């Protein structure tokens, strides 16, 4: 047991921290300035509009995991929520999605959609908790119960008639919301070696394209390469491919044909689409780096829809990260606004980058990208490893970032291009969500969901639940929805918790 610790508040900075805001090379030290509780409003403004849909991991293409709209759940009714548990034919080690008022099983329904680790996708009536249909990928018997899994969250098509989902055989499926049948011209393969290349990260959409990525399995068994694939939503055709290793080759690689291996795109958020839909950010795990064709432990900005590399950030100690299995890309880049991006990985360091010059210099088309360039380095909660996605809550000119990991939960504010920690506690969490003025964080170690006001480390309520792994909640349309279980247990069953406003 750890002694519960609350970080003291109050504005403090060090000379080292001040210098990091000005330089273009990587700061030599880690310094975590703090700000007082007043930096986050005690009472968040909540829009009168109701949040009705949660169509993808992170809520939106930028993976903000936040909304100022009303969720239908408040501090006043949080203790009166009804609770239903759904037994699932598999573990959902990811995030669910939700659509209000869509046609399924012959009626208009509020629909929860999840994908299990062995690729079953289920539609669940949010009000009755009844499973309406189940899609089972052909050939599931070949991998069910094995270590060949997927942790990719599904995504709803903007037409509200289809959902896209991954299966462990490297396929992306397009399923009808009405009954779960596979659409014509699908599924689409995005790997030539599904036993080595895992579909780990959540799917995303930009314009007419579905965005999918690959990583590697637990243990990093070579050969595999992290790559990004664009698929036509209309036809299922592969449109563009970017390989983070052997990036001079633009085809779907046979992994053994590239001399370099790994560089997994393994984060929960996967591809992060920038506002406007013309660029995306990805982060990569351990692998070789040469600044031209191999980009292990890097943040890459790619153009859309061409998937051309525009700029990159790679820590100055990339070789050390690679040698020590300390993936930078265990978490995805988070867009803070105000020309800032934050990224953290297994080394427990938050790196603040300037979006318009990730490596400290404007994009130039250089043949070799330099190392370093962050403007600030500070610690994540508890100083552990980050595998979760931050929630970025923006109110006008103000930005608050909530981060949870195995070591705790914390809130940071952005001021003049730098992050300041406002509060921290030792309660572990997965990817937080900030909706309707309240912060929700699932505790994978102890189970249940801690609920906070945004300016305080002390929870105001806790929803019951069992332990898990990378599962994270959604809060939408009067419901809090949380899957439970650990993909690495290789179970063929699991549980989904549904809490609903009175």
Number of C-alpha atoms within 10 A of each C-alpha: 3 6 6 8 12 13 14 14 16 15 14 13 14 10 8 14 22 14 12 22 17 11 14 19 18 22 22 12 12 16 20 18 21 20 21 17 20 11 19 20 14 13 11 16 13 16 14 11 12 16 20 20 20 22 24 28 30 30 21 17 22 22 26 25 26 26 25 21 18 23 26 22 25 15 14 7 12 19 14 12 17 12 16 15 15 16 14 18 17 23 31 35 26 33 27 25 28 29 22 19 14 16 18 21 15 9 10 12 17 21 24 24 27 28 30 32 32 31 30 23 29 22 26 23 18 24 15 11 19 12 17 17 19 18 19 17 19 11 9 15 10 10 15 18 16 13 17 24 27 27 29 34 32 29 27 25 21 12 7 15 14 21 24 23 28 35 30 27 27 23 19 24 26 26 23 19 25 18 18 21 16 18 15 10 12 15 20 16 20 26 25 16 17 21 19 23 30 30 33 29 27 28 27 30 23 20 13 15 22 22 23 26 30 28 26 26 23 11 6 17 13 15 19 31 32 29 26 24 21 26 23 15 18 10 13 21 15 18 14 20 24 23 24 31 29 19 18 12 14 13 13 18 20 13 21 14 11 15 10 21 25 27 33 33 34 30 28 30 33 32 28 29 25 19 12 8 16 15 20 24 23 27 35 31 30 28 26 21 21 13 18 17 19 20 30 33 30 27 25 21 25 22 17 19 17 14 21 15 19 17 23 27 26 26 21 17 12 23 15 12 21 19 12 12 14 19 29 32 29 29 28 31 30 25 25 25 18 15 12 20 20 23 25 29 28 20 19 20 22 22 24 26 30 23 22 14 19 26 26 22 15 13 16 10 10 11 9 11 20 18 21 21 25 29 25 32 26 22 18 28 27 19 17 17 22 31 25 25 31 31 27 27 23 18 12 6 9 15 19 24 27 26 26 30 28 21 20 21 25 27 27 25 25 20 15 7 18 21 27 23 30 27 26 26 20 21 25 23 30 30 30 31 29 25 26 26 25 25 22 27 27 34 28 25 15 15 20 21 26 21 23 20 21 26 22 19 22 15 15 14 15 17 18 14 20 19 16 24 21 23 28 31 27 28 32 27 22 20 24 22 24 25 32 27 25 20 26 15 11 18 18 15 14 19 19 22 23 22 23 23 18 12
